[in-house]
Amino acid sequence: MLQLAYIRENAEQIKERLIVRNFKETELIDQLIELDEKRRKTQHQLDEQLAESNKIAKSIGQLFKEGKAADANELKAKSSELKEGNKQLEEALKGFEEGVKSILVQIPNVPHETVPPGNSDEDNIEIRSGGEMPKLAEDAVPHWDLLDKYKLMSLELGSKITAGGFPVFMGNGAKLQRALVAYFLDSAIKAGYTEYIPPLLVNADTAFATGQLPDKEGQMYEVGADGFFMIPTAEVPITNVYRNTMVKEADFPIKMTGHSQCFRREAGSYGKDVRGLNRVHQFEKVEVVQIVHPDKSYEVLDEMVAYVEGLLQSLNLPYRIMKLCGGDLGFTSNLTYDFEVYAAGQKRWLEVSSISNFLTFQSNRLKVRFKNKDGKNQLAHTLNGSALALPRIIASLLENNQTADGINIPEVLQAFMGTDKITA
């Protein structure tokens, strides 16, 4: 959530940048400023009247002590009038505050000045690429055929147990998932991240703090009886570890990681791009989160991009790094880089990670603050990234490493798998 002071001081610049992300309701900025001005005037008037009420209350007591009951009763009548006026001002103030908040939550983060305009992922810009494209036999197949052939996963079983899009991994498929999770977590810990095992259910305050509410409620599974939400990513509970916290500047950077199941309704998803593991409702992911000093967040973003790039290089997967255009940028993000890996069986690129800098957009909701060198409270910056999401990583690994006699396992996973090849 953007800060009110920032909006008041930079209204025109904000409107210009929001157009880059195809945000059409820029008039909300003007409405917000007008409503906030009314709020501030009402608050000032209320403060003045409360001060006068306090002054009168002291005078009434003094007059009674002096035996001037008539004068005291006259002031009591005036005090009653002021109390009624104060009540009306308080109600008006509450209405203005609610109106300001209702507009604030509709305004997305301001895109970084380098974010290009665009409407969809087709307008994203490739920053760089790496890895070698695999050379497969002509009869190479997509991962869903390999999952069936080697009995690694079943969507049919998941459909029977739950519904479509809930995979059941078994045998070497389950072992590959476990190997990837262990490898990604061990790598994050070696990079200085502290591991957390977060809850899979969060309350509305937690979902609001990281920006899932009110923007993405339609994409989350809600546990209606208790008002909880199944997490779409470990970012949500892990970042909330520091909600309403005053941190020490010396503690920066705060680096957290966690593995979790993730749940997404993926409403409206259909077609050939959702086959197999390309898009499922439940999946595993290792997340990395950082809370940092505002002066360091873009530097940290580059470090996190390099970290995920190293993971993909170690898995020998061909990849490309994309800077998201305004139309593809998430509601809470200021700047996002996506990683895509090439899946040779499908002959297409699959997104496997998004790494974002939110600046103070999340921390303003979270109230994660620190005292700067001047002793003033200041909001920290938050960042997060997938490191990595498993379904499409598995899809690419299977497709790119298929051979006539099995599926080769990348060297970094062999110790976790206990083998260098999956065979029938």
C-alpha positions as CSV (number, residue, x, y, z in Angstrom):
1,M,0.0,0.0,0.0
2,L,1.4,3.4,-1.0
3,Q,2.0,5.9,1.8
4,L,-0.4,8.9,1.9
5,A,2.5,11.4,2.2
6,Y,4.2,10.0,-0.8
7,I,1.0,10.2,-2.9
8,R,0.3,13.8,-1.8
9,E,3.9,14.9,-2.7
10,N,4.1,13.0,-6.0
11,A,0.6,12.7,-7.4
12,E,1.3,13.6,-11.0
13,Q,4.4,11.4,-11.2
14,I,2.5,8.5,-9.7
15,K,-0.4,8.9,-12.2
16,E,2.1,8.9,-15.1
17,R,3.9,5.7,-13.8
18,L,0.6,3.9,-13.2
19,I,-0.3,4.3,-16.8
20,V,2.7,2.2,-17.6
21,R,1.0,-0.7,-15.9
22,N,-2.3,0.0,-17.7
23,F,-4.0,1.2,-14.6
24,K,-7.0,3.1,-15.8
25,E,-8.4,4.6,-12.6
26,T,-5.8,7.3,-12.1
27,E,-8.6,9.6,-11.0
28,L,-8.5,7.7,-7.7
29,I,-5.4,9.6,-6.9
30,D,-7.2,12.9,-7.0
31,Q,-10.2,11.5,-5.1
32,L,-7.8,10.2,-2.5
33,I,-6.1,13.5,-2.0
34,E,-9.4,15.4,-1.8
35,L,-10.8,12.9,0.7
36,D,-7.6,13.0,2.8
37,E,-7.7,16.8,2.9
38,K,-11.2,16.6,4.3
39,R,-10.0,14.0,6.8
40,R,-7.1,16.3,7.9
41,K,-9.4,19.3,8.3
42,T,-11.9,17.3,10.3
43,Q,-9.1,15.9,12.5
44,H,-7.8,19.5,13.1
45,Q,-11.2,20.7,14.0
46,L,-11.8,17.8,16.3
47,D,-8.5,18.4,18.0
48,E,-9.3,22.0,18.6
49,Q,-12.7,21.2,20.1
50,L,-11.3,18.5,22.3
51,A,-8.8,20.9,23.6
52,E,-11.5,23.4,24.3
53,S,-13.6,20.7,26.0
54,N,-10.7,19.9,28.3
55,K,-10.2,23.5,29.1
56,I,-13.9,24.0,29.9
57,A,-13.9,20.9,32.1
58,K,-11.1,22.3,34.2
59,S,-12.9,25.7,34.5
60,I,-16.1,24.0,35.6
61,G,-14.3,22.4,38.5
62,Q,-12.6,25.6,39.5
63,L,-15.9,27.6,39.4
64,F,-17.6,25.0,41.7
65,K,-14.8,25.3,44.1
66,E,-15.2,29.1,44.1
67,G,-18.9,28.7,44.7
68,K,-19.9,30.1,41.3
69,A,-22.5,27.4,40.5
70,A,-24.4,29.5,38.0
71,D,-21.3,30.2,35.9
72,A,-20.3,26.5,36.2
73,N,-23.7,25.3,35.0
74,E,-23.5,27.7,32.1
75,L,-20.2,26.2,31.1
76,K,-21.6,22.7,31.6
77,A,-24.3,23.5,29.0
78,K,-21.6,24.7,26.6
79,S,-19.6,21.5,27.3
80,S,-22.6,19.3,26.4
81,E,-22.9,21.1,23.1
82,L,-19.2,20.6,22.4
83,K,-19.5,16.9,23.2
84,E,-22.3,16.5,20.7
85,G,-20.3,18.3,18.1
86,N,-17.2,16.2,18.9
87,K,-19.3,13.0,18.5
88,Q,-20.4,14.2,15.0
89,L,-16.8,15.1,14.1
90,E,-15.6,11.7,15.3
91,E,-18.2,9.9,13.1
92,A,-17.3,12.1,10.1
93,L,-13.6,11.4,10.7
94,K,-14.2,7.7,10.8
95,G,-16.1,7.9,7.5
96,F,-13.2,9.8,5.9
97,E,-10.6,7.4,7.3
98,E,-12.5,4.4,5.9
99,G,-12.9,6.2,2.6
100,V,-9.2,6.9,2.4
101,K,-8.3,3.3,3.1
102,S,-10.9,1.9,0.6
103,I,-9.2,4.0,-2.1
104,L,-5.6,3.2,-1.0
105,V,-6.1,-0.5,-1.3
106,Q,-7.2,-0.1,-4.9
107,I,-4.0,1.6,-6.0
108,P,-1.2,-0.7,-7.1
109,N,2.5,-0.1,-6.5
110,V,4.2,2.4,-8.7
111,P,6.4,0.7,-11.4
112,H,10.1,1.3,-11.4
113,E,11.2,3.9,-14.0
114,T,12.9,1.0,-16.0
115,V,9.7,-1.0,-16.3
116,P,8.6,-1.0,-19.9
117,P,5.0,-0.4,-21.0
118,G,3.1,-3.4,-22.3
119,N,-0.1,-5.4,-22.1
120,S,1.0,-9.0,-21.4
121,D,3.9,-11.4,-21.0
122,E,4.5,-11.0,-24.8
123,D,5.8,-7.5,-24.0
124,N,8.3,-8.6,-21.4
125,I,12.0,-7.9,-22.1
126,E,14.6,-10.6,-22.1
127,I,17.6,-9.4,-20.0
128,R,19.8,-12.4,-20.5
129,S,19.8,-16.1,-21.0
130,G,22.0,-19.1,-20.2
131,G,22.4,-22.9,-20.4
132,E,22.5,-25.1,-23.5
133,M,19.5,-26.2,-25.4
134,P,19.1,-30.0,-25.1
135,K,19.4,-32.1,-28.2
136,L,16.7,-34.8,-28.0
137,A,15.7,-37.6,-30.2
138,E,12.9,-37.1,-32.7
139,D,10.5,-39.2,-30.6
140,A,11.0,-37.1,-27.5
141,V,7.8,-36.5,-25.6
142,P,6.4,-34.0,-23.2
143,H,6.6,-34.6,-19.5
144,W,3.0,-35.8,-19.0
145,D,3.8,-38.8,-21.1
146,L,7.0,-39.4,-19.1
147,L,5.1,-39.1,-15.8
148,D,2.8,-41.9,-17.0
149,K,5.6,-44.0,-18.5
150,Y,7.7,-44.1,-15.4
151,K,4.8,-44.0,-13.0
152,L,5.9,-40.7,-11.3
153,M,2.7,-38.9,-10.9
154,S,-1.1,-39.2,-11.5
155,L,-3.6,-36.5,-12.1
156,E,-6.3,-39.1,-12.3
157,L,-5.7,-40.2,-8.8
158,G,-5.7,-36.6,-7.6
159,S,-9.0,-36.0,-9.4
160,K,-10.5,-39.0,-7.6
161,I,-9.2,-37.9,-4.2
162,T,-9.9,-34.2,-4.6
163,A,-10.5,-32.7,-8.0
164,G,-8.7,-31.9,-11.3
165,G,-5.3,-30.2,-10.8
166,F,-4.3,-31.9,-7.6
167,P,-1.4,-34.2,-8.5
168,V,-0.4,-37.4,-6.6
169,F,3.3,-38.1,-6.8
170,M,4.6,-41.6,-6.2
171,G,7.8,-43.6,-6.3
172,N,10.6,-41.8,-8.0
173,G,8.3,-38.9,-8.7
174,A,7.9,-38.3,-5.0
175,K,11.6,-38.9,-4.4
176,L,12.5,-36.3,-7.1
177,Q,10.2,-33.7,-5.4
178,R,11.8,-34.4,-2.0
179,A,15.3,-34.2,-3.6
180,L,14.6,-30.8,-5.1
181,V,13.1,-29.4,-1.9
182,A,16.1,-30.6,0.1
183,Y,18.6,-29.2,-2.5
184,F,16.8,-25.8,-2.7
185,L,16.6,-25.5,1.1
186,D,20.2,-26.5,1.7
187,S,21.3,-24.0,-1.0
188,A,19.3,-21.2,0.7
189,I,20.7,-21.9,4.1
190,K,24.2,-21.9,2.7
191,A,23.4,-18.5,1.2
192,G,22.5,-17.1,4.7
193,Y,18.7,-17.6,4.8
194,T,17.1,-18.8,8.0
195,E,14.6,-21.7,7.4
196,Y,11.0,-21.5,8.5
197,I,8.2,-24.0,8.4
198,P,5.1,-21.8,8.1
199,P,1.4,-22.6,8.6
200,L,-0.5,-23.5,5.4
201,L,-3.5,-21.5,6.6
202,V,-3.5,-17.7,7.2
203,N,-6.0,-15.2,8.5
204,A,-7.3,-12.2,6.6
205,D,-4.9,-9.8,8.3
206,T,-1.9,-11.9,7.2
207,A,-3.3,-12.1,3.6
208,F,-3.9,-8.3,3.5
209,A,-0.5,-7.5,4.8
210,T,1.3,-9.0,1.8
211,G,-1.2,-7.8,-0.7
212,Q,-3.2,-11.0,-1.4
213,L,-6.3,-9.2,-0.1
214,P,-8.3,-7.5,-1.5
215,D,-6.5,-8.1,-4.9
216,K,-6.4,-11.9,-5.2
217,E,-9.1,-13.3,-3.0
218,G,-10.7,-15.1,-6.1
219,Q,-7.4,-17.0,-6.6
220,M,-7.2,-18.3,-3.0
221,Y,-9.0,-21.2,-1.4
222,E,-11.0,-20.0,1.6
223,V,-11.8,-22.1,4.6
224,G,-15.2,-20.5,5.2
225,A,-16.0,-21.7,8.7
226,D,-13.0,-20.1,10.2
227,G,-12.3,-17.3,7.7
228,F,-8.8,-18.7,6.9
229,F,-7.1,-18.9,3.5
230,M,-4.9,-21.6,2.1
231,I,-1.6,-20.0,1.3
232,P,-0.8,-19.4,-2.4
233,T,2.9,-19.1,-1.5
234,A,5.1,-19.3,1.6
235,E,5.9,-15.6,1.0
236,V,2.6,-14.8,2.8
237,P,3.2,-16.4,6.2
238,I,7.0,-15.9,6.2
239,T,6.9,-12.2,5.5
240,N,4.3,-11.8,8.2
241,V,6.7,-13.1,10.8
242,Y,7.8,-9.5,11.1
243,R,4.4,-7.9,10.9
244,N,4.0,-5.0,13.5
245,T,7.7,-5.3,14.4
246,M,10.3,-2.6,15.0
247,V,13.5,-4.2,13.8
248,K,17.1,-3.0,14.3
249,E,18.9,-1.5,11.5
250,A,21.9,-3.6,12.4
251,D,19.8,-6.8,11.7
252,F,19.5,-6.0,8.0
253,P,19.4,-7.9,5.7
254,I,16.8,-10.2,7.3
255,K,16.9,-13.3,5.1
256,M,14.2,-16.0,5.4
257,T,13.4,-19.2,3.4
258,G,10.7,-21.8,3.7
259,H,9.3,-24.8,1.8
260,S,5.5,-25.2,1.7
261,Q,2.6,-26.6,-0.2
262,C,1.0,-23.8,-2.3
263,F,-2.7,-23.7,-3.2
264,R,-4.1,-21.7,-6.1
265,R,-7.5,-21.9,-7.6
266,E,-6.1,-20.7,-11.0
267,A,-9.6,-19.6,-12.0
268,G,-10.0,-19.2,-15.7
269,S,-7.0,-21.3,-16.7
270,Y,-7.7,-23.7,-19.6
271,G,-6.2,-25.0,-22.8
272,K,-3.0,-26.8,-23.9
273,D,-0.8,-24.6,-21.6
274,V,-2.2,-26.2,-18.5
275,R,-1.5,-29.9,-19.3
276,G,0.4,-32.0,-16.9
277,L,2.4,-30.0,-14.4
278,N,2.2,-26.7,-16.3
279,R,-0.6,-25.4,-14.1
280,V,-1.9,-27.2,-11.0
281,H,-3.9,-26.2,-7.9
282,Q,-1.5,-27.6,-5.4
283,F,2.3,-27.6,-5.7
284,E,5.5,-27.4,-3.7
285,K,7.8,-24.4,-3.7
286,V,10.8,-23.0,-1.8
287,E,10.5,-19.3,-1.2
288,V,13.2,-16.7,-0.3
289,V,12.2,-13.5,1.4
290,Q,14.3,-10.5,2.5
291,I,13.6,-7.5,4.6
292,V,16.2,-4.9,4.0
293,H,17.3,-1.3,4.4
294,P,15.7,1.0,1.8
295,D,19.0,2.0,0.4
296,K,19.9,-1.6,-0.4
297,S,16.7,-3.1,-2.0
298,Y,17.7,-2.8,-5.6
299,E,21.1,-4.2,-4.9
300,V,19.5,-7.1,-3.0
301,L,17.1,-7.7,-5.9
302,D,20.1,-8.2,-8.2
303,E,21.7,-10.5,-5.7
304,M,18.5,-12.6,-5.5
305,V,18.3,-12.8,-9.3
306,A,21.9,-14.0,-9.4
307,Y,21.1,-16.6,-6.7
308,V,18.2,-18.1,-8.6
309,E,20.2,-18.0,-11.8
310,G,22.9,-20.1,-10.0
311,L,20.3,-22.7,-9.0
312,L,19.2,-23.1,-12.6
313,Q,22.7,-23.3,-13.8
314,S,23.4,-26.1,-11.3
315,L,20.5,-28.0,-12.7
316,N,21.8,-27.6,-16.3
317,L,18.5,-26.1,-17.4
318,P,18.4,-23.6,-20.3
319,Y,16.9,-20.4,-19.0
320,R,16.1,-16.8,-19.7
321,I,15.5,-13.8,-17.4
322,M,12.6,-11.5,-18.3
323,K,11.9,-8.0,-17.0
324,L,8.2,-7.7,-16.6
325,C,6.4,-5.0,-18.5
326,G,3.8,-2.8,-16.8
327,G,0.8,-4.9,-17.9
328,D,2.3,-8.1,-16.5
329,L,3.5,-6.6,-13.2
330,G,1.9,-7.9,-10.0
331,F,-0.3,-5.5,-8.0
332,T,2.3,-5.2,-5.2
333,S,5.5,-5.1,-7.2
334,N,7.7,-2.2,-8.1
335,L,10.1,-4.3,-10.3
336,T,9.9,-8.0,-11.1
337,Y,12.2,-10.4,-13.0
338,D,10.8,-13.7,-14.1
339,F,12.9,-16.8,-14.8
340,E,11.7,-19.1,-17.6
341,V,13.2,-22.5,-18.4
342,Y,13.0,-24.3,-21.7
343,A,11.0,-27.6,-21.8
344,A,12.3,-29.4,-24.9
345,G,9.5,-32.0,-25.0
346,Q,6.9,-29.2,-25.3
347,K,9.2,-26.9,-27.2
348,R,8.1,-24.0,-25.0
349,W,9.3,-21.7,-22.2
350,L,7.9,-22.2,-18.7
351,E,8.0,-19.7,-15.9
352,V,9.6,-21.1,-12.8
353,S,10.4,-18.1,-10.6
354,S,9.4,-14.5,-10.0
355,I,11.6,-12.2,-8.0
356,S,10.2,-8.9,-6.9
357,N,11.1,-5.7,-5.0
358,F,8.0,-4.3,-3.3
359,L,9.8,-1.2,-1.8
360,T,7.5,-0.1,1.1
361,F,4.3,-1.3,-0.4
362,Q,4.1,-4.4,1.7
363,S,5.9,-3.0,4.8
364,N,3.4,-0.2,5.0
365,R,0.7,-2.8,5.5
366,L,2.9,-5.0,7.6
367,K,4.2,-2.0,9.7
368,V,7.8,-3.3,9.6
369,R,9.9,-0.4,10.7
370,F,13.3,0.6,12.0
371,K,14.8,3.7,13.5
372,N,17.1,5.4,11.1
373,K,20.2,7.3,11.9
374,D,18.1,10.4,12.8
375,G,16.2,8.3,15.3
376,K,13.0,8.5,13.2
377,N,10.8,5.5,12.4
378,Q,11.2,4.4,8.8
379,L,9.6,1.6,6.8
380,A,11.8,-1.3,5.6
381,H,11.8,-2.7,2.1
382,T,10.6,-6.2,1.3
383,L,11.5,-8.6,-1.5
384,N,10.7,-12.2,-2.3
385,G,11.4,-14.8,-4.9
386,S,10.7,-18.4,-5.9
387,A,13.8,-20.5,-5.4
388,L,12.2,-22.5,-6.9
389,A,8.7,-23.7,-7.8
390,L,8.7,-27.4,-8.4
391,P,6.1,-28.4,-11.0
392,R,7.6,-26.7,-14.0
393,I,11.2,-27.4,-12.8
394,I,10.2,-31.1,-12.8
395,A,8.5,-30.8,-16.2
396,S,11.7,-29.3,-17.7
397,L,14.0,-31.7,-16.0
398,L,12.1,-34.7,-17.2
399,E,11.7,-33.5,-20.8
400,N,15.3,-32.2,-21.2
401,N,16.9,-35.2,-19.7
402,Q,14.9,-38.0,-21.3
403,T,16.9,-40.7,-23.1
404,A,16.0,-44.1,-24.7
405,D,16.7,-46.0,-21.4
406,G,15.6,-43.5,-18.8
407,I,15.7,-40.0,-17.4
408,N,19.1,-38.7,-16.3
409,I,19.3,-36.9,-13.0
410,P,21.4,-33.7,-12.7
411,E,24.6,-34.3,-10.7
412,V,23.5,-31.9,-7.8
413,L,20.4,-34.0,-7.2
414,Q,22.0,-37.5,-7.4
415,A,23.0,-37.7,-3.7
416,F,19.5,-36.8,-2.7
417,M,18.0,-39.2,-5.1
418,G,20.5,-42.0,-4.5
419,T,20.7,-42.7,-8.3
420,D,21.8,-40.9,-11.5
421,K,18.9,-42.2,-13.6
422,I,15.2,-42.9,-13.4
423,T,14.3,-46.1,-15.2
424,A,11.1,-48.0,-15.8
